[in-house]
Amino acid sequence: KVTPAIPSVLTGLTLIYTYDDAEGDSESGTTIEWFRDGVSVPEVTDSHTVPGSILSRGETWSVTVIPSDGTNQGTPQTLGSIIISNAAPTADPTVIIPISPSQSDNLSVQYTFNDADLDSDSGTIIRWYLDGVHIPELDNSSTVSRLYTRTGDQWTASVHPSDGFTIGSPSNVTVLIGSSNSAPSLVSLTLDPVSPISTADLHLTYTYNDVDGDDISFTEIEWSINGVHAPEHDDSMTIDAFHTSKGEIWTVRVRATDGIDISPWTDSSPRTIMNAPPELLSFSLGPEDATTISQLGVEYTWSDPDGDPLGGVHVHWFLDGERIIDHEDLPTIASAHTMRGQDWQAEIVLEDSDGATSTDHAAPAPNHRSNILTIGNALPNIDFNVSSSAIGQLDALNPLELNLEMEDSDGDLVVASISWIRDGFRVSSLDNESLVPIQWLTVGQTWVVIVIADDGQGEVVEMVTPELVIGNIPPIASFSGDDNALVDSITILDGSDSIDSDGDIVAWFWTIGENTYAGKEMAYVFDSEPTSVNLTVLDSDGGQSSIERVVQATLGATIIDLSVTKGAESIQLEWKWSGEPTEFHVWRSSKMIQDRQDFASAVLIVTTNETTYLDPFQLAGDYYYTVTVDIAGVENQRIVSSNSDSLQLTTQDVIMNQDETSNLASALVVSWIIISLLITGFLFIFPRRP
């Protein structure tokens, strides 16, 4: 296609087509031929456009396109009957003369007629509008009489150019009818201060004059920050410092109107917001109750309107009214430089990072001088503690000793008094003593030491120790007897070895396996398995201690080859022993002794260190014997075949023994009678001296 649809000498012609190739070949060598009124126009051959400069109204144009891929040409395509239309004229520029008319001037519209087809002006339409309303009686008039105008009217002329074929777009021009009134004029404009800081308000003052004597009906004020209009401040005479910041550049412009005419803008000189000094909010010298052990120091608070950090803090020190140069700019005065009765004072000057100071160095403002501080008496310094040789906690076995050191920075003589408080009551016998002997100490007591130091200046220092509690020394659990434990024998576990250094042990608790027992001594029969034995002891003050050991009972040695035979008057026991000399226990029972429980029904008939024993005949019956042996003081009651034997006494054995016994008894009686008679006769012959 060819655009535009209605071409003219102003638009020219533009060819638009779509190329396509079935084999996908790109376009190459396509020819374009333009025709004007059927005649080829070679100057635009192969061109997609035809400039308007070679077109004329009424011409008929056509174009033929022969596509080519560089090898073959496609079917020619022709688009014809493109008729060149008339070009619309223009009226530009259009003006109203005079440009700034008053109510005494006639209005005249002037315009320049332009036509691309070189047609002449023919049928151009002129319309006049007053304040937007069409005035028909002035149609096609190039002038408006001053009789129609008045001050404040807005007149618009609209020119619709025509070449006799086409009416072009209208060209409009508007003027405002002025008057002979003179606009107000600015007499003076001032923006203060000339060098403002960020804490200073900006103040605008101005004066206007009106030569016609008219009143100023309205004034416009516009503020700008760094060249950018700040409408939020418009029409303000004062800019609060809150709205300004260091480094900003402020300007203001003003114009005024008398209700008819408005003056031109008048601009102020720029004002750069300068750095504001830091502000001292509070200042004091402390501490309030300073003494010769106090370090003097200044305390202050400050702010900086610009948010600048402090670049320096200058402190001037005064002693008894005289400035001390050696202490310049020191934030503190060490206690070593002060004496009782001196008067100290300080001055301060703050300086921010830009060099601005909060006050004049030479004559600081009154709020930059501190209070006067008089150095008072320093109380004595007491350093004391209570010690003991006890390890860990205080106990009743080690005396309490007070370690006391006192000093006075004023050099005063310090006198101390010492009071010992036991369980809340003062022990006067220990007044001013530094040692509490153990005779005064028992477990559970609470002691406190009060030390009062007096330097003779009217004030004393009283120091009290924390409560000192005499602690209980736990008992030490210990037991013996387990070293000689024998299987199936009674082992005596003895807790007597347990001790309590600061009291008495009042209870012994045994845990053997899963069983518990109480008592200082404990008899227990161990088997062959390892057995855990725990002893816990309690002292009279509630302390406790435990000890636990694993006891491994051993199979103790026994006698061997026990022989039980029948003698003439007794049962004869013989056995063998290969160990160290010891004691043997001979047990007799009417029943077989098979294990240690059977000893309950047996009788211990003798304990001997011999390996033989004669048991006189008793009643007829069965006699069972077992011989046990002491091993390291423990009777080994283990029963084996080699330490047990038996025999049977018949009635005849017993009777024969009784006859022999009776004869022996008779002989003994006769002998006793004879001896008695002899003794009596002897006493008779030799009587006792009176």
Number of C-alpha atoms within 10 A of each C-alpha: 13 18 14 12 12 15 21 24 21 17 17 18 23 15 16 10 10 6 10 14 12 5 7 8 12 11 14 13 14 17 15 19 19 26 18 18 16 14 10 15 16 11 11 16 17 15 14 16 16 19 13 16 12 12 22 17 15 13 15 17 21 19 23 17 19 15 22 21 18 12 10 10 14 14 9 13 12 14 14 17 13 21 19 22 19 21 24 22 27 24 23 16 13 20 19 22 15 13 13 12 20 21 20 16 18 17 24 16 20 18 16 12 18 19 19 17 18 10 17 13 17 13 15 19 16 19 20 27 17 15 13 10 11 15 11 10 9 15 16 16 14 18 17 17 13 14 10 11 22 16 16 15 16 17 21 22 28 21 26 19 28 25 23 14 13 15 18 18 15 20 18 19 16 18 19 19 20 20 16 13 15 17 21 25 18 18 10 12 17 15 20 14 14 13 12 20 23 23 21 18 17 22 14 19 11 12 10 17 17 19 10 12 10 16 13 17 11 11 14 14 19 19 23 17 16 14 12 11 15 14 11 9 17 16 14 15 16 14 17 15 16 11 11 23 19 17 15 15 17 23 19 27 18 20 19 24 22 21 13 17 15 19 18 15 15 16 16 17 14 18 22 21 23 19 22 24 24 25 18 19 11 12 18 22 21 19 15 14 12 20 24 23 22 18 16 25 15 19 14 13 10 13 15 18 17 19 12 16 13 18 13 14 14 15 20 20 24 18 16 14 11 11 16 12 10 9 14 14 16 15 18 16 16 14 16 11 10 22 18 16 14 15 17 23 23 24 24 26 22 23 22 23 13 13 15 15 22 21 20 11 14 6 8 14 14 9 15 23 19 21 16 19 23 20 23 20 22 22 24 25 15 18 11 16 14 17 14 16 13 15 8 8 13 22 24 23 20 18 19 24 16 17 12 13 10 14 16 18 17 17 10 16 14 18 13 17 13 18 20 23 18 18 15 11 11 16 13 12 9 16 13 14 14 17 16 15 14 13 10 13 20 17 18 15 17 18 20 20 22 17 19 18 23 19 21 12 12 8 13 16 14 14 15 13 13 13 14 18 18 20 20 24 22 20 25 20 23 19 19 14 17 19 13 20 27 26 20 23 23 18 23 17 21 18 22 14 11 22 17 21 14 19 18 14 24 14 14 22 19 23 15 19 12 7 8 12 13 14 13 20 18 17 12 15 14 21 17 13 12 14 15 14 20 19 25 21 28 21 23 16 18 13 17 20 16 17 15 16 14 14 21 19 22 18 15 19 16 22 21 17 14 22 18 23 15 17 14 13 18 18 20 16 22 16 17 16 17 9 10 8 11 14 17 23 19 23 20 24 20 14 14 19 23 14 12 16 11 12 17 9 13 20 13 14 13 14 16 14 13 14 15 17 17 15 18 15 18 15 13 14 12 14 19 18 26 29 28 22 25 19 20 12 12 17 21 26 23 21 18 14 12 16 21 24 20 21 15 14 17 12 11 10 19 19 14 12 16 15 11 12 12 11 10 11 11 10 10 11 10 10 10 10 10 10 10 10 10 10 10 10 10 10 10 9 8 8 8 7 4 3
